[in-house]
Amino acid sequence: MLSTEEFLELVEEKILNDEIVIGYTSVIPVWLCKTIQNYKGLFILKDDYDFISPYFIEATYNGDKNELYLDFYTKDFKRTYSLN
């Protein structure tokens, strides 16, 4: 079973070695949850110049199958609503 540190290290290794994220040097966890032997985390990427990637990455570790799944999402738009 993976520890939280091992999960974070595994996610960082797999993301930074993926050809879609060339040029980014930091994986930043935004949210993390562990349930029994499974992990789920949401991550963003940053480069050496503090540029944040348009990718939002969801990482899921399935402890039953010892598998890691990475889903890459992009931010298409942002809407702001005034609540006055």
Number of C-alpha atoms within 10 A of each C-alpha: 11 14 11 13 9 11 20 19 13 14 24 18 12 12 23 17 12 9 8 11 15 11 13 19 16 17 19 15 16 12 10 15 11 13 8 7 13 19 20 18 19 17 21 17 23 18 15 10 8 11 10 15 15 14 17 17 22 20 21 21 21 14 15 9 8 11 10 17 12 16 11 14 11 10 9 6 5 5 4 5 5 4 4 3
